[in-house]
């Protein structure tokens, strides 16, 4: 059991899509029990904006929550076309040095995610790694890239993430790593990515030596723009420990 009340994972979607999909949320308690729900993006403003207060309300948190998000927390450094962490972890969505306009692949997703991180820090006062605290154990808002962590967890190919076999294998990996799924049946691949994010947050408190943060530290420009930021991942030198029975 840990002191933190909840570990929350979000598998973000594109809030600027014609019909935005809800965001799958996984909540893990201190004993590793998983429950799923969904969040709904607020309506975008004119000019492809998202109201920060509306974002903080739509993604409201409880005191002490540790949140891990499948989505970029910040822009690349000036002059760069991709963040250092994304390059190192081979993320398909690449964040440029300015907020992209919706339309191109991943652009709306990237824009929405960066705006969400900024809103949660400004209005929910959730501390970010490096910018607000140097310690993984003290930060409560993180970024993850599930594609990289699934590769670290697996000892063999997992299969397509949307296939029944691929989903079953991913769920079994998280169960062997200590999670207990309270909802019956096999999860969707979006739910599993959210659960993996929540599991990484849980790991920062229960087995911090197994977790690493990849990339350049998060910084802030004079105008408040967040840049770079490290991505949580499983340390490649360890395997997820089996659940104690």
C-alpha positions as CSV (number, residue, x, y, z in Angstrom):
1,X,0.0,0.0,0.0
2,X,1.3,3.5,-0.8
3,X,0.5,6.9,0.7
4,X,-0.8,8.3,-2.6
5,X,-4.6,8.0,-3.0
6,X,-4.8,7.3,-6.7
7,X,-2.7,6.8,-9.8
8,X,-4.4,8.1,-12.9
9,X,-3.6,7.3,-16.5
10,X,-5.0,9.1,-19.5
11,X,-4.9,8.0,-23.1
12,X,-5.4,11.3,-24.9
13,X,-7.3,11.9,-28.1
14,X,-7.5,14.8,-30.5
15,X,-9.8,17.5,-29.0
16,X,-9.9,19.3,-32.4
17,X,-11.3,16.3,-34.4
18,X,-14.7,16.8,-36.0
19,X,-16.1,14.4,-33.4
20,X,-13.6,14.1,-30.6
21,X,-13.4,10.7,-28.9
22,X,-13.6,10.6,-25.1
23,X,-10.3,10.1,-23.3
24,X,-9.9,6.7,-21.6
25,X,-9.0,7.0,-18.0
26,X,-7.5,4.3,-15.8
27,X,-7.4,4.8,-12.0
28,X,-5.2,2.5,-9.9
29,X,-5.4,2.5,-6.2
30,X,-2.5,1.9,-3.8
31,X,-3.1,-1.9,-3.9
32,X,-3.0,-2.1,-7.7
33,X,-6.8,-2.4,-8.4
34,X,-7.8,-0.8,-11.7
35,X,-11.0,0.9,-12.7
36,X,-11.8,2.6,-16.0
37,X,-13.8,5.7,-16.9
38,X,-13.7,8.4,-19.5
39,X,-13.1,12.2,-19.7
40,X,-14.6,14.5,-22.3
41,X,-12.7,17.4,-23.8
42,X,-14.2,20.9,-23.4
43,X,-15.4,22.6,-26.6
44,X,-12.5,24.4,-28.4
45,X,-12.5,28.1,-28.6
46,X,-12.3,30.2,-31.8
47,X,-8.7,30.0,-33.2
48,X,-8.0,26.4,-32.1
49,X,-7.7,27.3,-28.5
50,X,-8.8,25.5,-25.3
51,X,-9.8,27.5,-22.2
52,X,-7.3,26.6,-19.5
53,X,-9.9,26.7,-16.7
54,X,-12.3,24.5,-18.7
55,X,-9.5,22.1,-19.3
56,X,-8.6,22.0,-15.5
57,X,-12.3,21.4,-14.8
58,X,-12.8,18.7,-17.4
59,X,-9.7,16.9,-16.1
60,X,-10.2,17.6,-12.5
61,X,-8.0,15.7,-10.0
62,X,-8.2,14.8,-6.4
63,X,-5.6,16.0,-3.8
64,X,-2.5,13.7,-4.0
65,X,-3.3,12.2,-7.4
66,X,-0.3,11.0,-9.4
67,X,-1.2,11.5,-13.1
68,X,0.6,10.0,-16.2
69,X,-0.5,11.1,-19.6
70,X,0.0,9.5,-23.0
71,X,0.6,12.8,-24.8
72,X,3.3,15.4,-25.0
73,X,3.8,17.8,-22.1
74,X,5.8,20.6,-23.9
75,X,7.2,21.8,-27.2
76,X,10.6,21.1,-28.6
77,X,13.5,23.5,-28.0
78,X,13.6,26.5,-30.5
79,X,14.8,25.4,-33.9
80,X,14.1,21.7,-33.2
81,X,11.5,19.6,-35.1
82,X,11.2,16.9,-32.4
83,X,11.8,16.7,-28.7
84,X,14.8,14.8,-27.4
85,X,12.7,12.2,-25.5
86,X,10.5,11.5,-28.5
87,X,13.6,10.9,-30.7
88,X,15.2,8.6,-28.2
89,X,11.9,6.5,-27.6
90,X,11.0,6.5,-31.3
91,X,7.6,8.1,-30.8
92,X,5.5,8.4,-34.0
93,X,4.0,11.7,-33.0
94,X,6.7,14.4,-33.1
95,X,6.3,17.7,-31.2
96,X,7.7,20.8,-33.0
97,X,9.0,24.0,-31.4
98,X,5.6,25.9,-31.9
99,X,2.1,24.7,-31.3
100,X,0.9,23.0,-34.5
101,X,-2.4,23.9,-36.1
102,X,-4.9,21.0,-36.2
103,X,-5.1,19.3,-39.6
104,X,-1.9,17.4,-40.1
105,X,-1.4,13.9,-38.6
106,X,-1.0,14.1,-34.8
107,X,-1.2,18.0,-34.9
108,X,-4.5,18.3,-33.0
109,X,-3.4,15.6,-30.5
110,X,-0.1,17.4,-29.8
111,X,-1.8,20.8,-29.5
112,X,-4.4,19.5,-27.1
113,X,-1.9,17.6,-24.9
114,X,0.5,20.6,-24.5
115,X,-2.4,22.9,-23.6
116,X,-3.7,20.4,-21.1
117,X,-0.4,20.1,-19.3
118,X,0.0,23.8,-19.1
119,X,-3.6,24.2,-17.7
120,X,-3.1,21.5,-15.1
121,X,0.1,23.1,-13.9
122,X,-1.3,26.6,-13.8
123,X,-4.8,25.9,-12.4
124,X,-4.6,22.6,-10.6
125,X,-1.0,23.3,-9.3
126,X,0.1,19.8,-10.1
127,X,3.9,19.6,-9.9
128,X,5.9,18.6,-13.0
129,X,9.2,16.8,-13.0
130,X,12.3,19.0,-13.3
131,X,10.4,22.3,-13.5
132,X,8.7,22.0,-10.1
133,X,10.7,19.3,-8.4
134,X,13.8,17.2,-9.3
135,X,12.5,14.1,-7.7
136,X,10.3,11.4,-9.3
137,X,8.8,10.8,-5.9
138,X,7.6,14.4,-5.6
139,X,6.3,15.1,-9.1
140,X,2.6,14.3,-9.7
141,X,2.1,15.0,-13.4
142,X,4.1,13.0,-15.9
143,X,4.2,12.0,-19.6
144,X,4.5,8.5,-20.9
145,X,4.8,6.8,-24.3
146,X,3.2,3.4,-23.9
147,X,4.7,2.1,-27.2
148,X,8.1,2.2,-25.7
149,X,7.1,0.8,-22.3
150,X,5.3,-2.2,-23.9
151,X,8.5,-3.0,-25.7
152,X,10.4,-2.9,-22.4
153,X,7.9,-5.1,-20.6
154,X,7.6,-7.8,-23.3
155,X,10.0,-10.7,-23.7
156,X,8.4,-11.5,-27.1
157,X,6.3,-9.8,-29.7
158,X,2.9,-8.8,-28.3
159,X,0.9,-8.8,-31.6
160,X,-1.1,-5.9,-33.0
161,X,-2.4,-3.8,-30.1
162,X,-6.0,-3.8,-31.3
163,X,-6.1,-7.5,-31.9
164,X,-7.7,-9.8,-29.3
165,X,-4.4,-11.7,-28.9
166,X,-2.4,-8.4,-28.6
167,X,-4.8,-7.0,-26.0
168,X,-4.9,-10.2,-24.0
169,X,-1.1,-10.4,-23.9
170,X,-0.8,-6.7,-22.8
171,X,-3.4,-7.2,-20.1
172,X,-1.6,-10.3,-18.8
173,X,1.7,-8.4,-18.6
174,X,0.1,-5.7,-16.4
175,X,-1.5,-8.4,-14.2
176,X,1.8,-10.1,-13.8
177,X,3.3,-6.7,-12.9
178,X,0.8,-6.3,-10.0
179,X,-2.4,-4.8,-11.4
180,X,-5.8,-6.3,-10.8
181,X,-8.5,-5.5,-13.3
182,X,-11.9,-5.1,-11.7
183,X,-13.9,-4.9,-14.9
184,X,-14.7,-8.2,-16.6
185,X,-13.3,-9.2,-19.9
186,X,-10.4,-8.0,-22.0
187,X,-9.8,-4.3,-22.1
188,X,-9.6,-2.1,-25.2
189,X,-6.2,-1.1,-26.4
190,X,-6.9,2.5,-25.3
191,X,-7.8,1.3,-21.8
192,X,-4.7,-0.8,-21.7
193,X,-2.5,2.2,-22.7
194,X,-4.2,4.3,-19.9
195,X,-3.7,1.5,-17.4
196,X,0.0,1.3,-18.4
197,X,0.3,5.0,-17.8
198,X,-1.3,4.6,-14.3
199,X,0.9,1.7,-13.6
200,X,4.0,3.8,-14.3
201,X,2.8,6.4,-11.8
202,X,2.2,3.6,-9.3
203,X,5.7,2.4,-9.9
204,X,7.2,5.8,-9.1
205,X,6.0,5.3,-5.5
206,X,6.2,1.5,-5.1
207,X,9.4,0.6,-7.0
208,X,11.0,3.9,-8.0
209,X,14.3,2.2,-9.0
210,X,12.5,0.4,-11.8
211,X,11.4,3.7,-13.4
212,X,13.5,6.1,-15.4
213,X,12.8,9.4,-17.2
214,X,14.1,9.8,-20.7
215,X,15.1,13.0,-22.5
216,X,15.9,16.6,-21.7
217,X,14.6,18.3,-18.5
218,X,11.5,20.4,-18.7
219,X,12.1,24.1,-19.0
220,X,10.0,27.2,-19.2
221,X,10.4,30.3,-21.5
222,X,10.0,33.8,-20.2
223,X,6.5,33.9,-21.8
224,X,5.5,30.7,-19.9
225,X,6.0,28.2,-22.8
226,X,7.0,24.8,-21.7
227,X,9.7,23.0,-23.6
228,X,11.2,19.5,-23.9
229,X,10.4,17.4,-20.7
230,X,11.4,13.9,-19.8
231,X,9.2,10.8,-20.5
232,X,8.6,8.1,-18.0
233,X,9.6,4.6,-19.0
234,X,10.6,1.3,-17.4
235,X,14.3,1.1,-16.8
236,X,15.7,-1.3,-19.5
237,X,17.9,-3.0,-16.9
238,X,14.9,-4.4,-14.9
239,X,12.0,-6.7,-15.6
240,X,8.6,-6.1,-14.1
241,X,8.4,-8.1,-10.9
242,X,5.6,-10.7,-10.7
243,X,2.8,-10.0,-8.4
244,X,3.1,-11.6,-5.0
245,X,0.3,-14.1,-4.4
